[in-house]
Amino acid sequence: MSLSRLVVALALGVSFCAAPAAAQAVRRDVSPLDLPRPGYENDGIRAGGAVILVQLDAESQYDSNLFATSQNEINDIRFELAPSVELKRDFSGGGRLRADIYGLFRVHADNPREDSAAFGGSASYALTSRNGKRLLVSGGYDRVIEARGDPETRAGPTDRPRKIDLFKGEVGGRLPIGRIFLEANLASEKVNYRDSAEDDRDLSNYRGTLRLGYLISPNTNLFVEGFANHRDYRLAQDFNGINRATSTVGFFAGVQKELGQRLRGRFGIGLFRADPESPALDAFTGFGATGELVWNPRVRTAISLRLSRGDVATVRSGATGAIESSARLSLNQEVRHNLLLRAAVGYLDRSYRGSARGHLRTVSGETELEFLLDRRWALYAGASYADRNALGASDRFARATVRAGIRLKL
């Protein structure tokens, strides 16, 4: 464990001290990892007017705490294969089509019960007119494997990882009217746990937002956003006899601004009220926040900060509700022309109300270095660490991973 922590600490330290490449005249709102890189471009496969990008990652990974437990930690080595295919098509008139499919297949050296297969795909179509009107339609499906460190997991070390089917759809648009603009969005998600032991966690989630904004200047706008969310569980009651269906309404008020070419961001604060259908659960009014700040000190460097706070679903015994607050600071850096770096540190706090009152606080860090051999092949290595603190011993864990692999892009 101490060796893994040292590897992560050193990797994160190197990432923040890396020397940037020379500046070039390119867009600053593009990630440094996606900027033009002569000699290493991945142009993909042309098919008519579409571009198809194929990627295959093959890696080995050491996990210091496979089951995310506080005692009797078990380490293991796993092998991962991650293929993906992405299609891009731009149309005259402002239309843009994006679609992708992917897979993630894991095999473990010592614990074959942890072997898993995740996969999925999505598609979206956006239409943007010259006067700023915009329409977006998207949908997708994911077969997800529940993480061992998930705050709501019930699966123990002797249980197989939980499989989850996620179906999602979204439609939204933007309508400018002089200095005023309206943005509306409707989204739905269906969550289906494949294991009958999780039947009370199956739910459909529906969310709608309406944003009214005012352009103070071309680089600054003020906005007020109202939202409504409804969680409808498949079972009328969870395994503790509680109806968990909940409706939440709230608003954010904030500002979105660009400060020159180097700094841009948005931030909003507001209130929300969660109103459960069951009389056994109390309604709750809380403080909400959302925001993102991106700083480009140099063309080949991007530092971003994301913040959020809001109501989340829970079926934890004794919990009448849960609030989740998160902060994530990340770095994307072109260290050299063919050496790319990603790094991030994060904080996540899940606070429960009711007799299960308490906090799950997780501090995490991760980093990855990618060395481009040519247009198609790359080597990469990374490390991650997470430490969760909680009142109950069963909710605590510390976990480190170290990984290395090869990446093929067509």
C-alpha positions in Angstrom: 0.0 0.0 0.0 2.7 2.5 0.9 4.5 1.9 -2.4 1.2 2.5 -4.3 0.7 5.8 -2.4 4.2 6.9 -3.2 3.7 6.1 -7.0 0.5 8.2 -7.0 2.0 11.1 -5.1 5.1 11.2 -7.4 3.0 11.0 -10.5 0.7 13.9 -9.4 3.7 16.0 -8.4 5.4 15.5 -11.8 2.1 16.5 -13.5 1.9 19.9 -11.9 5.6 20.6 -12.5 5.7 19.6 -16.2 7.1 22.1 -18.6 4.7 23.3 -21.3 5.4 23.2 -25.0 5.8 26.4 -27.0 2.6 28.4 -27.5 0.8 28.3 -30.9 -2.0 30.3 -32.4 -4.9 27.9 -31.8 -8.2 28.0 -30.1 -8.0 28.2 -26.3 -11.5 26.7 -25.8 -10.2 23.3 -27.1 -8.5 20.9 -24.7 -4.7 20.8 -25.1 -5.1 17.1 -25.7 -7.2 17.7 -28.9 -5.1 20.5 -30.4 -3.4 20.0 -33.8 -0.3 17.8 -33.5 1.6 17.7 -36.8 3.1 14.3 -37.5 0.7 12.6 -35.0 -2.7 13.4 -36.3 -5.4 10.7 -36.1 -7.5 11.5 -39.1 -9.7 8.4 -38.8 -11.3 6.4 -41.6 -13.3 8.4 -44.2 -16.6 7.0 -45.2 -18.5 9.3 -47.5 -18.9 12.5 -45.5 -18.4 10.8 -42.2 -15.2 10.2 -40.1 -14.9 7.0 -38.2 -12.4 6.8 -35.3 -11.5 3.4 -33.9 -9.5 2.9 -30.7 -8.3 -0.1 -28.8 -6.8 0.0 -25.3 -5.1 -3.0 -23.8 -3.7 -2.7 -20.3 -2.7 -4.5 -17.1 -3.6 -3.0 -13.8 -2.6 -3.6 -10.1 -5.4 -3.0 -7.6 -4.4 -2.7 -3.9 -7.9 -3.2 -2.5 -10.1 -5.1 -5.0 -13.3 -5.1 -2.9 -12.9 -1.6 -1.4 -13.0 -2.9 2.2 -11.6 -1.5 5.4 -10.2 -4.8 6.6 -8.7 -7.9 5.1 -7.8 -6.1 1.9 -7.2 -8.2 -1.2 -5.0 -7.1 -4.0 -5.1 -8.4 -7.6 -3.9 -7.9 -11.1 -6.5 -7.5 -13.8 -6.3 -7.2 -17.6 -8.5 -4.8 -19.5 -9.5 -4.6 -23.2 -11.4 -1.5 -24.2 -12.5 -1.1 -27.8 -14.4 1.9 -29.1 -15.7 3.2 -32.4 -16.9 6.8 -32.9 -18.6 8.3 -35.9 -18.6 12.0 -36.7 -20.6 13.7 -39.5 -21.0 17.4 -40.1 -23.7 18.7 -42.5 -24.1 21.9 -44.4 -26.5 24.2 -42.6 -25.1 23.6 -39.1 -26.1 19.9 -38.5 -23.8 17.6 -36.6 -24.1 13.9 -36.0 -22.1 12.0 -33.3 -22.4 8.3 -32.5 -20.3 5.8 -30.6 -20.1 2.3 -29.3 -17.7 0.9 -26.7 -16.8 -2.0 -24.5 -14.7 -2.7 -21.4 -13.8 -6.3 -20.7 -11.9 -7.2 -17.5 -10.2 -10.5 -16.5 -8.6 -10.9 -13.0 -5.6 -13.1 -12.2 -6.7 -14.3 -8.8 -10.4 -13.5 -8.5 -12.3 -14.6 -11.6 -15.6 -13.8 -9.9 -14.7 -10.1 -10.5 -14.4 -10.7 -14.3 -16.9 -8.4 -16.1 -18.1 -7.0 -19.4 -19.4 -3.5 -19.8 -20.5 -2.0 -23.1 -22.8 0.6 -24.6 -23.4 3.2 -27.2 -25.0 6.6 -27.8 -26.0 8.9 -30.6 -26.8 12.6 -30.8 -27.8 15.2 -33.4 -27.3 18.9 -33.0 -28.6 21.6 -35.3 -27.2 25.2 -34.9 -28.4 28.1 -37.1 -26.4 31.2 -37.9 -28.5 33.3 -35.6 -27.7 31.1 -32.6 -30.8 28.9 -32.5 -29.9 25.3 -31.4 -31.6 21.9 -31.2 -30.1 18.8 -29.6 -31.5 15.3 -29.5 -29.6 12.3 -28.0 -30.1 8.8 -26.6 -28.1 5.9 -25.5 -27.7 2.6 -23.6 -25.0 1.5 -21.2 -24.4 -1.9 -19.5 -22.6 -0.7 -16.3 -20.8 -2.7 -13.7 -21.3 -1.2 -10.3 -18.1 0.0 -8.7 -17.1 -1.8 -5.5 -16.7 1.6 -3.9 -20.2 2.8 -4.8 -21.8 4.5 -1.7 -25.0 2.5 -2.2 -23.6 -0.9 -3.0 -24.8 -4.0 -1.1 -22.6 -6.5 -2.9 -20.1 -8.1 -0.6 -16.8 -9.8 -1.5 -18.6 -13.1 -2.1 -21.1 -11.6 -4.5 -20.5 -11.0 -8.2 -20.3 -7.4 -9.3 -23.8 -5.9 -10.0 -24.8 -5.4 -13.6 -26.9 -2.4 -14.4 -28.8 -1.5 -17.6 -29.0 2.3 -18.2 -31.3 3.8 -20.9 -31.2 7.5 -21.4 -32.7 10.1 -23.7 -32.5 13.9 -24.0 -33.9 16.8 -26.1 -33.0 20.4 -25.7 -32.8 23.7 -27.5 -31.7 27.4 -27.3 -33.7 30.4 -28.6 -32.0 33.8 -28.7 -34.2 36.9 -28.7 -31.9 40.0 -28.9 -29.9 40.1 -25.7 -32.2 37.5 -24.1 -32.0 33.8 -24.6 -34.0 30.8 -23.5 -32.7 27.3 -23.1 -34.9 24.3 -22.4 -34.0 20.7 -21.7 -35.9 17.5 -21.1 -34.1 14.3 -20.1 -35.0 10.8 -18.8 -33.0 7.8 -17.5 -34.1 4.3 -16.7 -32.0 2.3 -14.3 -32.4 -1.5 -14.2 -30.3 -3.7 -11.9 -30.0 -7.2 -13.3 -29.8 -8.9 -9.9 -33.1 -9.4 -8.1 -31.3 -8.5 -4.8 -31.4 -4.9 -6.1 -34.9 -4.8 -7.4 -35.8 -1.9 -5.1 -33.1 0.3 -6.7 -34.7 0.1 -10.2 -36.0 3.5 -11.1 -37.0 6.0 -13.8 -35.7 9.5 -13.5 -37.2 12.5 -15.3 -35.7 16.0 -15.4 -36.6 19.3 -17.0 -34.8 22.6 -16.9 -35.6 26.1 -18.2 -32.9 28.8 -18.3 -33.5 32.5 -18.9 -30.3 34.5 -19.7 -29.4 38.0 -20.5 -26.3 39.0 -22.5 -24.6 41.9 -20.7 -21.7 41.7 -23.3 -20.6 39.2 -25.9 -18.4 37.6 -23.2 -20.8 37.8 -20.2 -24.3 36.7 -19.4 -26.5 36.4 -16.3 -28.9 33.5 -16.0 -31.7 32.1 -13.9 -32.4 28.4 -14.2 -35.4 26.5 -12.8 -35.5 22.7 -12.7 -37.8 19.9 -11.7 -36.8 16.3 -11.2 -38.9 13.2 -10.4 -37.6 9.8 -9.3 -40.1 6.9 -9.7 -39.0 3.5 -8.4 -40.3 0.3 -10.0 -41.4 -1.2 -6.7 -44.0 0.6 -4.7 -41.8 0.1 -1.6 -38.1 -0.7 -1.0 -37.0 -3.7 1.0 -37.4 -1.6 4.2 -41.1 -0.9 3.4 -40.5 2.7 2.3 -41.8 4.4 -0.9 -38.8 6.2 -2.2 -40.4 8.1 -5.1 -39.4 11.8 -4.8 -40.0 15.0 -6.6 -37.4 17.8 -6.4 -37.8 21.4 -7.7 -35.3 24.3 -7.4 -33.4 27.0 -9.2 -30.0 28.4 -9.8 -29.0 32.0 -10.4 -25.5 32.8 -11.7 -23.1 34.3 -14.2 -21.2 32.9 -17.2 -18.2 35.0 -18.2 -14.9 35.0 -20.3 -12.0 37.0 -19.0 -9.9 37.4 -22.1 -8.6 34.3 -23.8 -7.2 32.7 -20.7 -10.0 32.4 -18.2 -13.7 31.5 -18.6 -16.3 29.9 -16.4 -19.9 29.8 -15.1 -21.2 29.6 -11.6 -24.7 29.4 -10.1 -26.1 29.0 -6.6 -29.7 28.4 -5.6 -32.1 26.3 -3.5 -34.0 23.1 -4.0 -36.8 21.3 -2.2 -37.0 17.5 -2.2 -40.6 16.2 -1.5 -40.9 12.4 -1.0 -44.3 10.8 -1.7 -44.0 8.7 1.5 -45.3 10.4 4.7 -42.5 8.5 6.5 -39.9 10.6 4.7 -39.6 14.3 5.5 -39.4 17.0 2.8 -36.1 18.8 2.7 -35.0 22.3 1.5 -31.3 22.7 0.8 -28.6 24.8 -0.9 -27.6 23.9 -4.4 -24.6 24.9 -6.5 -23.1 24.2 -10.0 -20.1 25.7 -11.6 -17.0 25.2 -13.8 -13.9 27.4 -14.2 -11.3 26.8 -17.0 -7.9 28.5 -17.0 -5.4 28.4 -19.9 -2.2 29.9 -18.5 -0.6 28.7 -21.8 -2.0 27.4 -25.0 -0.9 23.8 -24.2 -2.1 23.9 -20.6 -5.7 23.7 -19.3 -6.6 23.7 -15.6 -10.3 23.3 -14.8 -12.4 23.3 -11.6 -15.9 21.8 -11.3 -18.2 22.1 -8.4 -21.7 20.8 -7.7 -24.2 20.2 -4.8 -27.6 18.7 -5.0 -30.1 16.0 -3.9 -29.3 12.4 -5.0 -31.2 9.0 -4.8 -30.7 6.6 -1.9 -32.2 3.4 -0.6 -29.8 3.1 2.4 -31.6 1.7 5.4 -32.6 4.5 7.8 -31.8 7.3 5.3 -34.6 9.7 4.5 -32.5 11.4 1.8 -29.0 12.3 0.7 -27.1 15.3 -0.5 -24.0 15.0 -2.6 -21.3 17.7 -2.9 -18.3 17.4 -5.2 -15.2 19.3 -6.3 -12.8 18.3 -9.0 -9.6 20.0 -10.1 -8.0 18.7 -13.3 -5.0 19.4 -15.5 -4.6 18.6 -19.3 -1.1 19.3 -20.4 1.0 18.8 -23.5 4.4 18.1 -21.9 6.1 17.6 -25.2 4.8 17.3 -28.8 4.2 13.6 -28.4 3.9 13.4 -24.6 0.4 14.1 -23.1 -0.6 14.3 -19.5 -3.9 14.1 -17.6 -4.2 14.6 -13.9 -7.0 15.3 -11.4 -7.7 15.5 -7.7 -11.3 15.3 -6.3 -13.4 15.5 -3.2 -16.8 13.9 -2.8 -19.1 14.2 0.2 -22.4 12.3 0.5 -24.4 13.4 3.5 -27.4 11.3 4.7 -30.4 12.4 6.6 -32.5 10.4 9.0 -31.4 7.7 11.4 -28.5 6.8 9.0 -27.2 10.4 9.5 -23.6 10.7 8.6 -21.1 11.5 5.8 -19.1 9.5 3.3 -16.1 11.7 2.4 -13.8 10.6 -0.4 -10.5 12.2 -1.4 -9.1 10.9 -4.7 -6.3 11.6 -7.2 -5.4 10.2 -10.6 -2.9 10.8 -13.4 -2.0 9.4 -16.8 0.9 9.9 -19.2 0.5 9.1 -22.9 3.5 8.7 -25.2 2.7 8.9 -28.9 4.9 6.6 -30.9 3.3 7.6 -34.2 -0.1 8.4 -35.7 -1.6 5.1 -34.6 0.3 3.7 -31.6 0.8 5.0 -28.1 2.0 3.8 -24.8 0.4 5.0 -21.6 0.8 4.6 -17.8 -1.3 5.9 -14.9 -2.0 5.7 -11.2 -5.0 6.5 -9.0 -5.7 6.6 -5.3 -9.0 7.0 -3.3 -9.5 7.3 0.5 -13.0 7.3 1.9 -13.7 8.2 5.5 -17.0 7.4 7.3 -18.5 6.9 10.7 -19.1 3.2 10.0 -16.0 1.0 9.6 -17.7 -0.9 6.7 -18.0 2.3 4.7 -14.3 3.2 4.9 -11.6 2.1 2.5 -8.3 3.2 0.9 -7.5 2.0 -2.6 -4.7 2.5 -5.1 -4.2 1.3 -8.6 -1.2 1.4 -11.0 -1.6 0.6 -14.7 0.2 0.5 -18.0 -1.0 -0.3 -21.5 -0.8 0.2 -25.2 -3.3 2.2 -27.3 -4.1 1.8 -31.0 -6.0 4.5 -33.0 -7.2 4.0 -36.6 
